[in-house]
């Protein structure tokens, strides 16, 4: 591996997608950053610039999803390839979604990076238990 490739690889570090509830995101304060610094949501459990959610799809239109995990609801808004992603998902599906929190008109939403259907409903109960073990 060349020296330049090693330097580039070492400098790029993907941010952690923290597990959290939609309710905590909605209660959080969105902090907008400029430049290369990531914007984030400040919550009682930490600052989240990427999140890992498990939720049920309760609404859908041509470029967004409404997600509910029992603690609250949040929009997942697509800006690219919306049709390809949304045609695979139906209302009532349980999904794992990894994305970045953003804010528009004082409302926090998620821009999805990864969406995966979950076929075993046990995972939502597991995630709820996991979230109770996370310390503030």
C-alpha positions, 0 to 999 in steps of 0.5 A: 500500500502506498504512503498516500493510500495509508494516510487517506485510509487513516484520516477517514473514519466513519462515525458511529451510528448510535442506537437510540429511541425516536423519543430521545431524538425528538426531545433532543436539541439539534446543533447545526455545524458548518464546514466538515464538522457534522451536525448532531442531536444533543440528547441526555444519552450523548450527541448523535450525528448518526443513529441506528433505529428499529421502527415500524413504518406507519406512513409512506409517500413518494419521498418519505416514510413515517417511522414509529418505535413506540416512543415517538414518530419521526420522518425518514426523508429521501433526497436521492433514489427514493423510488428504488428504496421505497418500493421495497418497503410497505406500511406495517414493515419493521425496519432497521434504519441507519441515517443522519438526523437533520432539522427543517422547520424545527422538526428533526428528521432522518436522512436514511443511509441504510434500510433493512427489513426485519422479519422477526418481530422479536428484534423490536423487543430486544432493542427496547431492552437494549435501550433501557440498559444504556446509561445517561 
